[in-house]
Amino acid sequence: MLEFMDYVQSAFYAGSRWNTDNSYASLTAATTNLLDFRTPHGVRLHVSSLSSPNFATSYTLGNKGVVDGSFSFLFSNLGVKVASRSSAVYLGHLVRGYRHLQELRKPEDASAWETVVDEKVVQKRDALLYGRMYLPGSTLEALYLRRLSPSRLLSIRAVSGAQLPHGGTLLAQLQNDQGKYTTEYLCSTDSALLGFRGLYNFGYDPRDENSQLDSSAPAHPWDHKSGRLSVGAEAYFSPMNKSGGLSTGLRFTTLPVHTGIPYTMTLTLNPLMGNLSSSYAVKAGSDLSLCTRFDFNVYSYESDVTIGLELWRRESSTAWARKMLRSAWRNAPRPAGESTFVSSDFVMKQQDATGVIKARMSAAGKASLLWEGRVKELLVSVGAGFDMKSATRALGSVGLEVSYSS
Amino acid sequence: MAFNFNWSPLIADTERVRAMLTTALNKSPKPPIIVDDILVNELNLGPTPPDLEILEIGDLAEDRFRGIFKMSYTGDAYLTLKTRVQANPLNTYLSTKPSFASPQPLAASSGLTIPLQITLSDIRLSGFVILVFSKQKGVTLVFRNDPIESLKVSSTFDAIPFVREYLQRTIENQLRVLFMEDLPAIIHKLSLRMFNPEYQALEEIRSQAAEAVQPRIDPFADSSAETMGGERTPADGEATETYASFSQKNLLRLAALSESQRTLSLFTPAIRDTVYRAWATAADRGQGMSGYSTPNPRIATLSRLNSSFDRSATLSSTASITSGTGSHITRPSLVSNASAPTTYTLGSGRPRPHAQRKRKHRVVNLRKTAVENDASDVVSQSSGYDDSISASESRSKEESSSVTNPSNQIPSVLREGEVSTPPRSPKKIVGFTTDKADGVASSSTPSRRPITPLHKVIQPPDDDDPTPRASMVLPAKENEKRPQRQHLPRMQTLPSRPKGELYRSHSEVKLPDLSNAFNEGSTGGILEQAWMMKMASEIARRVAEEKSGGERWRRTSDGGTSTGGDAPPAYAS
């Protein structure tokens, strides 16, 4: 489950019309959402509030060590209009599962962001400020996001703590989204790490106004009309350590236009280390998603298979009535508004769910189970991790997280 | 002085050493580059033992030893370790950083673990090591400085020079830490397991209680196999007998002696190197020659020290130690003395089996308050004998020279008829007297030079009371009777104050008074003599009581050994 601050941050992205899916870092987002979910450790309590559309606070209390906790504040000059009460928030937005990618859009014109105030052109820049303080360890996290232009996003992250080397780290990222391709430049103060990421989408170029989407049926599933093939790469280099990393990846995903079962296939490769990872995620039904991933190392012949499952439980109060509706009426189309951009994070297709069960199992013997749902007005997340191959500790960790927001 | 190493058993049993070394290597948090546990694959200590050179011996007894050595090793020992390392530098880099500010690469930080085998060979060690051995507390070995001079690291990555150099550097640093910090603990545990059967039984079988008697004749064959670094305890041979172990011969002789007393048999076996009560009493009353005998123990101690080292070099002598015949210590030289001084020399200096001697303090001190100051004097005087073994040669010589001060004669003369105590029984107090004033000297305290008590001399307050007191003369006689070795196990042995000063102070202040007292005694009468003797006995008892509260010594300049003055007075004269 997303923490409240991450939820507000994704609302900020959606509100400023930034496409988080169009990045090499989220190439395997569907797989990682289904297979690499985080199970809680220990008991944790979250109390959050969106005091105003511009300001959010959150406090957490946990039992790691004797007691540990954190408090965080978020400010954004873009009003975040999203349901924030824990009784009203849509669970599908908090729990990330299979991601449906949205259509690619042309980056907006810079003039869209200009407003005239007092006969002066003022460019509105959406910005977000976030700070979090961890109490027992006195570690401070800070984040600054700024939409430099309709196609640029600058994010600066910093962590400061006494126990960290050099007292902390600063990471600066500049993301450039041109629709058909995106590039990212990042640099970190810790050992002067420099990085570059790039993603290229085959097929339809939204910038090209001449080429419109054909409304004809796709010729084959790999047609860009109903599926999107993307390729990307990343490279890191550290002049101080004289070390670096490199990886490349390929993804094919079906678009919502696709009539069959939506699926996503990814393949990532690390040529330096010889790591090969391929995954296949499918949304088997409206409430069920499945995913498998196969890792293999060509140098050390280590391999692993992981299987994941996500199952939603919907409210059944009006389910019987919905079943009787005609299929054409079941999914009512959304009213077209001015801003037709809806982030894939905030698509509301179905009735809200009361709970979701996630499970994963790997050939190495590690298994996890997670249940997240709403209990009365609280959002509860219960999870456990198992290690079948370990004789002494079969039950690795159990955790409970309770979250309340207003 | 030479050491004989029985090195071959070291190669035999390395299983336990390997297990302990594996635990020690994996105990501290590993750097993120090491993914798996570090396992010791092979350990071979090579055919050549290290060279040891004695620099200083701080404490030497049958069950204790402490010394500083200079150790150098240029042998063929090698050690093979096996582990798995992470080959992706980005993985190790990012795993230690907070995830909030990490770039979170998609696949560039995926890990690759590679098995690694490292062989450490051509180990060159050279350093100063403090070796502390105690029967109850085991062996402790501490390096004063970093002993590793060089070592060769070869691994499965030798083909890559960058990795080879990195491994050489990292492992050398880790080994330095291991030698300085972990090796003493390993050897201590191993020695406890080998030397102390109670510890071993406690570890292995909780239900069985181990016997206190350890009939081990040659522990080197077992214990030396456990010491990884090849450090030896050369004086173990002579220090391995416990208090409780009796020699067969002496037992038979004592049995025959008791038989003869019961059956009126005319045969009484001659037991060598014993002190009989009758001798002590007679010598006390008879001759005032104890003053002459005082230098003897000290000088004899030195020679004893040297000769004992020679003898301990041969392992075969361990068998003879328990026999109690005293063949290994310079008993012949002592026996050759005249009988009366023999009493004192025998009593004062020899490390004899504790079983033979039960030293009881049989003096009752009835005077509580006025004897306080005197007790301190008594204590200070007695200290010289306590520490003749622990003192270094130079200091011993100083003592001996100072003792020859003829003024010593007079106090000892006046001690006639005084305490006719037999030599005191050794207290089974274990551990080294590292600083001579601790209640429990733990042999695991690292690297303390054997502090010669002379440095901690606190001058006793001058006795301003001019009245002659038997207490002034008491301690020298006590010291003479005490066997040398028995002072060692005592926890709070007194520092040896410079003899000359003490005697000088006494002689300056008390000499006219004492002479007066003596004159008075000769004329005044037997009553006064008897009274003086009684006072002396009480003072001696007081001394024993004060010594048992030995921690006050440092602060209040009162002395005390930990012997209790609990023995009933048998010779209240």
Interface residues (C-beta under 8 A of the other chain):
Chain A: Y24 A25 L27 T28 T139 E141 R157 A158 V159 G161 L164 G168 T169 L170 L171 Q173 L186 S188 D190 S191 L193 G195 E234 A235 Y236 S238 N241 S243 G244 G245 L246 S247 G249 T268 L269 N270 L272 M273 G274 N275 S277 N297 Y299 S300 E302
Chain B: A87 N88 P89 L90 Y93 K97 P98 F100 A101 S102 P103 Q104 P105 L106 A107 A108 S109 S110 G111 L112 T113 I114
